[in-house]
């Protein structure tokens, strides 16, 4: 019986244990708020601003203005009610001789960063990475959070400690007492080598104290132990040893990933906006109409030259894009400038179509007008399928420009669909094409959202959605105002050197249409008075200059030159060999017209809606220029008919209108009845010319010999509208 009770007791204990285990196991699967969707953490926004030291009175206004603009952009991009982070990365001067930040300017920046107006709008974070012997530390200490790299060293800013006035010391004390990143004792020892520093221990705590503070503890009997950190007369530097003992400072690698993890914001999704680098030396580069390879190369040379003397390059875009490979190379040149300490800013007031969009996205910052677009259909060559080599090229460009390579691919091929992807854990938002998404190792962490490029291009709203737009500017002056600049403060550069000057002339519309008008005008005058004279030479010169200009612009290749040459030769044969408006004349005119139309654009056959519109513009331009030349020719005859100019372009013995009508009539009528009749030449037959036969003037050709004007002739053969004559 006793054993039975024991067995029952053991069974009861076992059942109780299993019940508890089951409850604990089930509880592990239960989340707070049963029956409700888990509350998603609001996505926090941030803007990263880099300030290149030194900070001086001549650039403090630009720095504060840039910080204000950065905060405004972060606020506009925010999708929640949380204050964005303003992350300020202080970049140390490259050379020690350049370390000369002005205390007054740094004090102004400190007041700005700690102001109630700013702190109500954002949360400030200072990032230090490198060696600092600069009063910029005062501004960094004013931020709410301080993050330093393990390699950071802070040293005294004044070699002559007599310059450390009571005002300077009081400002440092005020900031350190307010933010409590660094004890004031550590700041004292760093600023003034005469101040010793100790780590002291009392019954209550352990902290840093100056020599005078340590002596006070000794006098009061409160000092338990102490360790000397620096002695009087030593140049004290705050390094890893001291920084690791300060819990108020976060020490870690200061890259985008670690910063994002520390601040709990989406990694690598900072709205980056660099403050001006030292004293601003800015220049605006006109990036319009880069449709010729020579013009692209000239622009590349110009950019490299200007980067030597300027630290802020503003690229102004109004470009339809062309020559994809050349523009990719130019985009790499722009992206690489950040390694040279040059800040690049893109301003798209109207459009940067096709491959020109690569140039805008390669810049450090992108500003657009409300109507501006990047990418989309343009004059660029169709890339075709995405090859391995092309993908590698775009990936390298994306890495150097800190943007998704899918954005560059979307500029080259507007038919590619880019979707917005969101990472569930961090809330990070990015834009991927299918190829880039397939290459991700953590695909399961990303959820696909709406199509980004629904309009087959990027506007300000789409770029802001994925964190690649720094702001909207109505015009160039509004953009320059973000950097405390006026249009009168900067030059606008377009070309450099003789080749650039020639490219600029060749690309100007007035030169292109003036040369074409001259060519067609001269051709009309030559048709009115056959025989290569001044009008013919004028026409050849016009065609030559027009082809040269189009060639420099990159729109003339072998095909266009062949068509134009065939056209001129066909018309020449019609003038000098087979008079009348027949096969050679019509064929030559068509070939010439086709060559001129193709030379006005960078493509042969349109492959997208934009190119279709460009083709229409080319046809309209060529035909309109031809009509304008015709009107000008008729006006010249009517105005200067009796002068030497009128006689040169239209002989006195012929009325231009009548002669033109005669040529058209002769093209449609046969003249077999003229065989055997006689007449007289009105122009020299070499061998073609004109003769008066049967009370009318006809276009004739001799049987081989030259016949001078006023010579009696006989008609020996008529074939269609070709009349062959010989001397009587």
Residue, then its C-alpha position, 0 to 999 in steps of 0.5 A: x500500500x505504501x508503494x502504491x501511494x509513493x507511485x501515485x505521488x510520483x505520478x502527480x509530481x511528474x504530471x505537475x512538472x509536465x504541465x509547468x513545462x508545457x505552459x512555459x513552452x507555450x508562453x515562449x510563442x506568445x507576443x505582447x498584444x495577442x491578436x494585434x500586429x506588432x507595433x513597428x518602430x517609427x523609421x528615424x531619419x538622419x543627415x550626415x554633414x562633414x565639416x572640413x577643418x579649419x573653421x574660420x570666420x570666413x566660412x562659419x556662415x556657410x557652415x551654419x547655413x549648410x547645417x540648417x539646410x541639412x536639418x530642413x532636408x532631414x525634416x522633409x524626408x522624415x516619415x514620423x514625428x521624431x526629431x531627426x539626427x544631425x550627425x556632424x563629422x569633423x574632418x581634421x586638417x590634412x597637414x598640421x600647418x593648416x590647423x588654425x581654427x579660429x576660436x571665435x568661429x568655433x564658439x559661434x558654431x558651438x552656440x549654434x549646435x547647442x541653441x534651443x532652436x536647433x535642439x528642438x528640431x533635431x538631435x545632434x551627434x558629433x563624430x571624431x576620427x583622427x588627430x585634432x589639435x583644434x578649437x573645433x573640439x569646443x563645437x563637437x562637445x556641444x553636441x548631445x552625443x559624442x562618438x569617437x574612433x579608437x584612433x582619435x587623439x585630442x591635443x591642445x590647440x594653443x602652443x602659446x598657453x598665454x593665449x588661453x584667456x579666461x573667456x576661453x577657459x570659461x567657455x570650455x567649462x560651460x560646455x563640459x559642465x552642460x554635456x558632460x562628455x569630458x571632465x573639465x579637469x581633462x580639458x584643462x590638462x589638454x589645453x594647458x601643459x602646466x596643469x597636471x592630471x590624476x585619476x583619483x579615488x575616494x570612498x565614493x567614486x573614481x574620477x579625473x582631477x587636476x593637481x590642485x583638485x587632488x591636493x584639496x582632497x588630500x587636505x580634506x582627507x578624502x583621497x584614497x588613492x591616485x594615479x598620475x596621468x600627466x605631470x606639470x610641463x607634459x604635453x597631454x593628449x587625450x587618447x584611447x587610454x583616457x577615452x575608454x574610461x569615460x562612459x559618456x563617450x561612445x568609442x567605435x569605428x566611425x563608418x556608416x554601419x556602426x554609426x547607424x547601429x549606435x543610433x538605431x537608424x537605417x544603415x547607410x541611409x544617411x542624407x549626406x550633405x557636406x559643409x564647405x571645405x575650409x574657405x570656399x572656392x566655387x565654380x559652376x560648370x555648364x554641362x549642357x549638350x554633351x553630344x559629341x565625344x570630343x566635347x565630353x573629353x574637353x569637359x573632362x579636361x576642364x573638370x580636372x583643371x578646375x578641381x586643382x583650384x576649387x573645392x566646390x564644383x557645381x554642375x548645372x545640367x540641361x542635357x539630353x545624353x548621348x555616347x554612353x561609354x564616354x559619359x560613364x567615363x566622365x561620371x567616374x571622373x566626377x565620382x573620384x573627386x571626393x577622394x581629392x577633397x573636392x565637393x561636387x554638387x549637381x543641379x538639375x534645373x530642367x533635365x539630365x536625360x539618359x546617360x547624362x543622369x549618370x553624371x548627376x548621380x555621380x556627384x556628392x549631392x543632388x539638387x533639383x528644381x520642381x520640374x527637373x528630371x534625371x534619366x528617362x528617354x534621351x539621345x543615349x545609345x540603347x544599352x541592350x541586355x545587361x552584360x557582365x562587363x556593364x554590370x561591373x562598371x555600374x557597380x564600381x560607379x555605384x560604390x565610388x558614388x555611394x549610391x545603388x548601381x540600379x539607379x545608374x542602370x535605370x538611367x541607361x535603360x528606362x524600361x528597367x523596373x526599379x522597386x522600393x525595398x524596405x528592410x524589416x529590421x532596420x527600416x532601411x529603404x533602397x531602390x533595386x532592379x531585379x538583378x541587384x536584388x537577386x545578388x543580395x545575400x539577405x534577400x529574405x530581410x527585404x520586402x518589395x514595395x511600389x515601382x519607383x520609376x513609374x514615369x521611366x525617370x527620376x524626379x525630386x519625389x522619387x529620389x527623396x524617397x530613397x534618400x538621394x536628394x539633398x534639396x529642391x532649388x528653384x534656380x541656380x542663385x537659390x542653390x548657391x544661397x545654400x553655400x552662402x554664395x551669390x551668382x556674382x561670386x562664382x564663374x560659369x565655365x563651359x570650355x577650356x583651351x582652343x579645342x574647347x573654344x572651337x567646340x563651343x562655336x561648332x555647337x552653337x545653333x547660330x553657327x550650325x544654321x548659318x552655315x547650312x543657310x549659306x550652303x543651300x543659298x549658294x546651291x540655289x544661286x548655282x542652280x540659277x547660273x550653272x558653271x562653278x562660280x562664286x555661289x558654288x564655292x560659297x555652297x561648298x564652303x557652307x557644307x564643309x563648315x556645317x559637316x565640320x561642326x556636326x562632326x565635332x558635336x559627334x552627330x556626323x559619322x561616315x554614313x552622314x558624310x557619304x550621303x552629303x557627298x553623294x548628294x552634292x555630286x548628284x546635283x553637280x552631275x545634273x548641273x554640268x553633265x546632264x542638264x535638266x532636273x532628272x534622275x541625278x538631280x532628284x537622287x542627289x537632293x534626296x541624299x543631301x536632305x537625308x544626310x543633313x537630317x541625320x547629321x542633326x542628331x546622334x542616332x540613325x533610327x529612333x528607338x524611343x519616344x524622345x528620339x522620335x521627337x528629336x527626329x521631327x525637330x531635325x526634319x523641321x530644322x533642315x526644311x525650315x532652313x531650306x525655306x529660309x534660304x529660298x526666301x533670302x535668295x528671292x529677296x536678294x534678287x528682288x533687292x539687288x537684281x540690277x547690281x553686281x550682287x544680283x548679276x552674280x547670283x542670277x544672270x541678267x539674261x535670265x529671270x530666276x523665276x522663269x528659269x526655275x519654271x523652265x527646268x521643271x517643264x523640261x523635266x516633264x516634256x520631251x523635245x524631239x521636234x527640236x532635232x535639226x533646228x538651229x539656235x544660238x548659245x546664251x551661255x558657255x557650253x562646258x559642256x552643259x549650258x543654255x541656248x536660244x532655240x525656236x524663240x525659247x531658252x533651253x538647257x543643252x549639252x554639247x557633243x563634247x567640245x566647248x562652245x562659247x557664248x553667242x555661237x550658232x548651234x544645231x540640235x543633233x539629238x534629243x533623248x527625253x529632256x536631254x538636248x545635244x547640240x553641235x556647232x553650225 
